[in-house]
Amino acid sequence: MVYGREIRLRRKNGELRDILLSAALIDFKDRKLILFQGIDITERKSAEKALREHEVMLRELAAHHDSVREGERAHIAREIHDELARR
């Protein structure tokens, strides 16, 4: 029995497709048969990849935002320190 195995197939036109494959050996009227199911998950895999890429970009943006905020805090602290030192 094969359940939920992901494979990549190439169509006649050369296009690659991701397939979720399941297969089972069954007895039917004293005969052994193979029950086969293949589901095209190409779009799902593409969406998952795009989501991972966006998550990376979001983490990088958040890190940059934190860095800028810390820089601004340091700048304000220096200005306050310098202003108080002049008095």
Contact map, one row per residue, 1 for C-alpha under 8 A:
111000000000000000000111100000000000000000000000000000000000000000000000000000000000000
111110000000000000001111000000000000000000000000000000000000000000000000000000000000000
111110000000000000001110000000000000000000000000000000000000000000000000000000000000000
011111000000000000011100000000000000000000000000000000000000000000000000000000000000000
011111100000000000011100000000000000000000000000000000000000000000000000000000000000000
000111110000000001111000000000000000000000000000000000000000000000000000000000000000000
000011111000000001111000000000000000000000000000000000000000000000000000000000000000000
000001111100000111100000000000000000000000000000000000000000000000000000000000000000000
000000111110000111100000000000000000000000000000000000000000000000000000000000000000000
000000011111111110000000000000000000000000000000000000000000000000000000000000000000000
000000001111111110000000000000000000000000000000000000000000000000000000000000000000000
000000000111111000000000000000000000000000000000000000000000000000000000000000000000000
000000000111111000000000000000000000000000000000000000000000000000000000000000000000000
000000000111111100000000000000000000000000000000000000000000000000000000000000000000000
000000000111111110000000000000000000000000000000000000000000000000000000000000000000000
000000011110011111000000000000000000000000000000000000000000000000000000000000000000000
000000011110001111100000000000000000000111000000000000000000000000000000000000000000000
000001111000000111110000000000000000000111001000000000000000000000000000000000000000000
000001111000000011111000000000000000011111000000000000000000000000000000000000000000000
000111100000000001111100000000000000011110000000000000000000000000000000000000000000000
011111100000000000111110000000000001111000000000000000000000000000000000000000000000000
111110000000000000011111000000000001110000000000000000000000000000000000000000000000000
111000000000000000001111100000000111100000000000000000000000000000000000000000000000000
110000000000000000000111110000000111000000000000000000000000000000000000000000000000000
100000000000000000000011111000011110000000000000000000000000000000000000000000000000000
000000000000000000000001111100011110000000000000000000000000000000000000000000000000000
000000000000000000000000111111111000000000000000000000000000000000000000000000000000000
000000000000000000000000011111111000000000000000000000000000000000000000000000000000000
000000000000000000000000001111100000000000000000000000000000000000000000000000000000000
000000000000000000000000001111110000000000000000000000000000000000000000000000000000000
000000000000000000000000001111111000000000000000000000000000000000000000000000000000000
000000000000000000000000111101111100000000000000000000000000000000000000000000000000000
000000000000000000000000111100111110000000000000000000000000000000000000000000000000000
000000000000000000000011110000011111000000000000000000000000000000000000000000000000000
000000000000000000000011110000001111100000000000000000000000000000000000000000000000000
000000000000000000001111000000000111110000000000000000000000000000000000000000000000000
000000000000000000001110000000000011111000000000000000000000000000000000000000000000000
000000000000000000111100000000000001111100000000000000000000000000000000000000000000000
000000000000000000111000000000000000111110000000000000000000000000000000000000000000000
000000000000000011110000000000000000011111100000000000000000000000000000000000000000000
000000000000000011110000000000000000001111111000000000000000000000000000000000000000000
000000000000000011100000000000000000000111111100000000000000000000000000000000000000000
000000000000000000000000000000000000000111111110000000000000000000000000000000000000000
000000000000000000000000000000000000000011111111000000000000000000000000000000000000000
000000000000000001000000000000000000000011111111100000000000000000000000000000000000000
000000000000000000000000000000000000000001111111110000000000000000000000000000000000000
000000000000000000000000000000000000000000111111111000000000000000000000000000000000000
000000000000000000000000000000000000000000011111111100000000000000000000000000000000000
000000000000000000000000000000000000000000001111111110000000000000000000000000000000000
000000000000000000000000000000000000000000000111111111000000000000000000000000000000000
000000000000000000000000000000000000000000000011111111100000000000000000000000000000000
000000000000000000000000000000000000000000000001111111110000000000000000000000000000000
000000000000000000000000000000000000000000000000111111111000000000000000000000000000000
000000000000000000000000000000000000000000000000011111111100000000000000000000000000000
000000000000000000000000000000000000000000000000001111111110000000000000000000000000000
000000000000000000000000000000000000000000000000000111111111000000000000000000000000000
000000000000000000000000000000000000000000000000000011111111100000000000000000000000000
000000000000000000000000000000000000000000000000000001111111110000000000000000000000000
000000000000000000000000000000000000000000000000000000111111111000000000000000000000000
000000000000000000000000000000000000000000000000000000011111111100000000000000000000000
000000000000000000000000000000000000000000000000000000001111111110000000000000000000000
000000000000000000000000000000000000000000000000000000000111111111000000000000000000000
000000000000000000000000000000000000000000000000000000000011111111100000000000000000000
000000000000000000000000000000000000000000000000000000000001111111110000000000000000000
000000000000000000000000000000000000000000000000000000000000111111111000000000000000000
000000000000000000000000000000000000000000000000000000000000011111111100000000000000000
000000000000000000000000000000000000000000000000000000000000001111111110000000000000000
000000000000000000000000000000000000000000000000000000000000000111111111000000000000000
000000000000000000000000000000000000000000000000000000000000000011111111100000000000000
000000000000000000000000000000000000000000000000000000000000000001111111110000000000000
000000000000000000000000000000000000000000000000000000000000000000111111111000000000000
000000000000000000000000000000000000000000000000000000000000000000011111111100000000000
000000000000000000000000000000000000000000000000000000000000000000001111111110000000000
000000000000000000000000000000000000000000000000000000000000000000000111111111000000000
000000000000000000000000000000000000000000000000000000000000000000000011111111100000000
000000000000000000000000000000000000000000000000000000000000000000000001111111110000000
000000000000000000000000000000000000000000000000000000000000000000000000111111111000000
000000000000000000000000000000000000000000000000000000000000000000000000011111111100000
000000000000000000000000000000000000000000000000000000000000000000000000001111111110000
000000000000000000000000000000000000000000000000000000000000000000000000000111111111000
000000000000000000000000000000000000000000000000000000000000000000000000000011111111100
000000000000000000000000000000000000000000000000000000000000000000000000000001111111110
000000000000000000000000000000000000000000000000000000000000000000000000000000111111111
000000000000000000000000000000000000000000000000000000000000000000000000000000011111111
000000000000000000000000000000000000000000000000000000000000000000000000000000001111111
000000000000000000000000000000000000000000000000000000000000000000000000000000000111111
000000000000000000000000000000000000000000000000000000000000000000000000000000000011111
